[in-house]
Amino acid sequence: MLIVEDLCKSYGKFVAVDNLSFKVNEGSIFGFVGPNGAGKTTTMRILATLLRPSSGRAWVAGEEVTARPKRIRQLVGYMPDFFGVYDDLKVDEYLDFYSASYGIPMQQRKKIIDELLELMDLSHKREAYVDSLSRGMKQRLCLARCLVHDPALLILDEPASGLDPRARVEVREILKELKSMGKTIIISSHILPELTEMCSHVGIIEAGKMVVSAPVDQIVNRSLSRQVLEIRVLDRLEQTIGLLQEMGYTAEIAEGNILEMPFTGDQSDMNHIIKALVQADIPLVSFAESKSNLENIFMELTKGVVQ
């Protein structure tokens, strides 16, 4: 669906994107991860035809981005990190305006708008003014705006930025639904754990260069030798630590009733540990990989430490 080859963008002596190459398969969700200023937004703007590259090429569904920008705009739905809304428009008027901008006939617009509002769970806000919406609702509305012309590729620049936990979950579920509808999605973030639950592939960029691009499980498994499990219990921390020591593991109290334990085993080993804790009547609340471990992977990869 998307092929990027040796893409570069310079502003004088400053290189924002430096020989960037990657691919996004049709029907997948590709996580574009990197620290602030890494070049994610610049790359996305090039792919959305809002910037011209200094050199290099990119193709969307076989169409070269710079050669046929009007065609690319029909194939792509772009949601910027900062977007403007027309506060004096109602929600349905807002979507109707953008539908008209894409040349969608009037008789088709109502059906499209009805379907998008239902998809984004905004049907009850049809008559509300855009300015009255919460930030999470505005994000969903702008995502609906990106879909009015039924694009094949969605380019979403940090769509969950600034949202509360509930709104982030809602956006994540919508993206999974869009994937099930056959949409190809590239989504940027500077938080690796945020993307691991929904992306099939992740590309990590730093200083305009691609550090690594691989399936999510491969990136996570890079640190398998340093994997850390987070074990949360209601009480009996010392008993839990002792039991784990008898099984050959070393656990330490991280905070409150949370233990962290280095781990190099597989899923069957995890199941064995859980079974032993339950049989010992340990009040186990949760047992999972520590998210801080994923953050450590990101920190190391963006320092160029790839193991």
C-alpha positions in Angstrom: 0.0 0.0 0.0 2.8 2.5 1.0 6.4 2.4 -0.2 8.9 5.0 0.9 12.4 5.0 -0.7 15.3 7.2 0.4 13.1 10.1 1.4 14.9 13.3 2.4 13.7 16.7 3.5 16.1 19.5 4.2 15.7 23.1 5.4 19.0 24.7 4.5 21.6 22.8 6.5 19.1 21.2 8.7 18.0 17.7 7.7 14.6 16.8 9.0 14.2 13.5 7.1 17.4 11.6 6.1 17.2 8.8 3.5 14.1 7.3 5.1 12.8 4.0 3.7 10.0 1.7 4.8 6.9 -0.2 3.6 3.4 -0.5 5.0 1.4 -3.5 3.9 -2.3 -3.2 2.8 -4.8 -3.6 5.6 -2.2 -3.2 8.4 -1.6 -0.7 11.2 2.0 0.7 11.1 3.2 2.5 14.2 5.6 5.4 13.4 7.4 6.0 16.6 10.1 8.5 17.6 11.0 11.3 20.0 9.6 14.8 19.4 11.5 16.4 16.5 12.5 13.0 15.0 10.9 13.8 11.6 7.6 11.9 12.0 5.3 14.9 11.2 7.5 16.1 8.3 7.4 12.6 6.7 3.6 12.4 7.1 3.1 15.8 5.5 5.2 14.7 2.5 3.0 11.6 2.2 -0.1 13.7 2.4 1.3 16.0 -0.4 1.5 19.0 1.9 5.3 19.2 1.6 7.6 18.3 -1.3 10.6 16.1 -0.5 14.1 17.4 -1.2 14.8 13.9 -2.7 13.6 10.4 -2.7 10.2 9.0 -3.7 7.0 7.5 -2.2 4.1 5.5 -3.6 0.6 5.1 -2.3 -1.3 2.2 -4.0 1.1 2.4 -6.9 0.7 6.1 -7.4 3.9 8.3 -7.0 3.2 11.0 -4.4 4.8 14.0 -6.1 3.7 13.0 -9.6 0.0 12.9 -9.0 -0.8 14.9 -5.8 -4.6 15.2 -6.6 -4.9 11.5 -7.0 -3.0 10.9 -3.7 -5.4 13.2 -1.9 -8.2 10.9 -3.0 -6.4 7.9 -1.7 -5.2 9.4 1.6 -7.0 10.6 4.7 -4.7 12.9 6.8 -5.2 13.9 10.4 -2.6 16.4 11.6 -1.3 16.6 15.1 -2.9 20.1 15.4 -6.0 20.7 13.4 -8.5 23.5 13.1 -12.2 23.2 13.5 -15.0 25.6 12.5 -16.5 26.4 15.8 -19.6 28.1 14.4 -20.6 24.9 12.5 -22.7 22.0 13.9 -21.2 18.5 13.7 -23.2 17.4 10.7 -22.5 20.7 8.9 -18.8 20.3 9.5 -18.8 16.9 7.9 -21.0 18.1 5.1 -18.6 20.9 4.3 -15.7 18.5 4.0 -17.7 16.0 1.9 -18.6 18.8 -0.5 -14.9 19.8 -0.6 -14.1 16.3 -1.9 -16.8 16.6 -4.6 -19.2 14.1 -3.1 -22.7 14.6 -4.5 -25.3 16.1 -2.1 -27.6 13.1 -2.4 -24.8 10.8 -1.1 -23.6 13.0 1.8 -26.3 12.3 4.3 -25.8 8.6 4.1 -22.0 9.0 4.5 -22.3 11.4 7.4 -24.9 9.1 9.2 -22.5 6.1 8.9 -19.5 8.1 10.1 -21.3 9.6 13.1 -22.4 6.1 14.0 -18.9 4.7 13.6 -17.4 7.4 15.8 -20.3 7.2 18.4 -21.2 10.8 17.7 -24.8 10.4 16.3 -26.2 12.0 19.5 -24.0 15.1 18.9 -25.2 15.7 15.3 -26.8 19.0 16.2 -24.2 20.1 18.6 -21.8 22.9 17.8 -18.2 21.7 17.2 -16.9 24.2 19.8 -19.0 22.5 22.5 -17.4 19.1 22.0 -14.8 17.6 24.4 -11.3 17.1 23.1 -11.9 13.4 22.7 -15.1 14.0 20.7 -13.3 16.6 18.5 -10.6 14.0 17.8 -13.2 11.5 16.7 -14.9 14.1 14.6 -11.7 14.9 12.8 -11.1 11.2 12.3 -14.5 11.1 10.7 -13.5 14.0 8.5 -10.6 12.0 7.2 -13.0 9.3 6.1 -15.6 11.2 4.2 -14.0 10.3 0.8 -13.4 6.7 1.8 -9.6 6.8 1.5 -7.5 3.6 1.3 -4.7 4.9 3.6 -5.1 6.9 6.8 -2.2 9.0 8.0 -2.8 9.9 11.6 -0.3 12.2 13.4 -0.6 11.5 17.2 -4.4 11.1 17.2 -4.5 10.3 20.9 -2.3 13.2 22.1 -3.8 15.0 25.0 -6.6 12.6 25.6 -7.6 11.1 28.9 -7.3 7.3 29.4 -10.9 6.6 28.4 -10.8 8.6 25.3 -7.5 7.0 24.3 -9.1 3.6 24.6 -12.0 4.7 22.5 -9.7 6.0 19.7 -7.8 2.7 19.8 -11.0 0.6 19.4 -12.1 2.8 16.5 -8.7 2.2 14.8 -9.1 -1.5 15.3 -12.5 -1.3 13.7 -11.2 0.6 10.7 -8.5 -2.0 10.2 -11.2 -4.7 10.2 -12.9 -2.7 7.4 -9.8 -3.0 5.3 -8.2 0.4 5.9 -4.4 0.7 6.0 -3.3 3.0 8.8 0.0 4.7 9.7 -0.1 6.3 13.1 2.6 8.3 14.8 3.4 8.5 18.5 6.4 9.0 20.7 5.2 6.3 23.1 6.0 2.7 22.1 3.7 0.9 24.7 0.7 2.9 23.3 1.0 1.2 19.9 2.0 -2.3 20.7 -1.6 -3.4 21.3 -2.9 -2.4 17.9 0.0 -2.3 15.5 1.3 -5.2 13.5 4.6 -3.4 12.6 6.5 -0.5 14.1 9.1 1.8 12.7 11.3 3.8 15.1 12.8 7.0 13.8 15.4 9.2 15.3 17.0 12.4 13.8 15.2 11.7 10.5 16.7 8.2 10.2 14.9 4.9 10.5 16.5 3.0 13.5 14.5 -0.1 13.1 11.4 -1.3 11.2 10.0 -4.7 12.1 7.0 -6.6 13.4 6.0 -5.5 16.9 6.8 -8.9 18.5 10.4 -8.8 17.0 11.0 -5.3 18.5 9.7 -6.4 21.9 11.7 -9.6 21.8 14.9 -7.7 21.3 15.0 -7.2 25.0 13.8 -10.7 25.9 16.9 -11.4 27.9 16.0 -8.4 30.0 12.3 -8.9 30.1 10.6 -7.7 33.3 7.4 -9.0 34.7 5.1 -6.9 36.8 3.2 -8.9 39.5 0.5 -7.1 41.4 -1.0 -8.7 44.6 -3.4 -7.5 47.2 -1.1 -8.4 50.1 1.5 -11.1 51.2 4.3 -9.5 49.4 7.0 -11.2 51.4 5.4 -14.6 51.0 5.2 -14.0 47.3 8.8 -13.0 47.1 9.8 -16.2 49.0 7.8 -18.4 46.8 9.3 -17.0 43.7 12.8 -17.4 45.2 12.0 -21.1 45.8 11.2 -21.3 42.1 14.5 -19.7 41.2 13.4 -16.1 40.5 14.3 -12.8 42.1 11.6 -10.3 42.7 11.7 -6.9 44.2 9.0 -4.5 45.5 8.7 -1.7 42.9 5.9 0.3 44.6 2.9 -0.4 46.8 1.8 -4.0 46.2 3.7 -4.3 42.9 6.6 -6.7 42.4 9.0 -6.6 39.4 10.9 -9.7 38.4 13.5 -10.3 35.6 12.3 -13.1 33.4 13.8 -15.0 30.4 11.2 -17.8 30.0 8.3 -18.3 27.7 4.5 -18.4 28.0 4.5 -22.0 29.6 6.9 -20.7 32.3 4.6 -17.8 33.0 1.6 -20.2 33.3 3.6 -22.4 35.7 4.4 -19.3 37.9 0.8 -18.2 37.9 -0.4 -21.7 38.8 2.0 -21.9 41.7 0.9 -18.5 43.1 -2.8 -19.4 42.9 -2.2 -22.8 44.6 -0.4 -21.0 47.4 -3.5 -18.7 47.9 -1.5 -15.6 46.9 -4.2 -12.9 46.1 -2.9 -12.2 42.6 -4.4 -9.1 40.9 -2.4 -9.0 37.7 0.6 -10.6 36.0 2.1 -9.1 32.8 5.1 -7.6 31.1 6.1 -4.3 32.7 5.2 -1.4 30.4 8.3 0.4 31.7 10.3 -2.4 30.0 8.8 -1.4 26.6 9.7 2.2 27.4 13.3 1.1 28.0 13.4 -0.6 24.6 12.3 2.7 23.0 14.9 4.6 24.9 17.7 2.3 23.9 16.7 2.0 20.3 16.5 5.8 20.0 20.0 6.0 21.3 21.2 3.7 18.6 21.6 0.8 21.0 20.2 -2.1 19.0 20.8 -5.6 20.4 
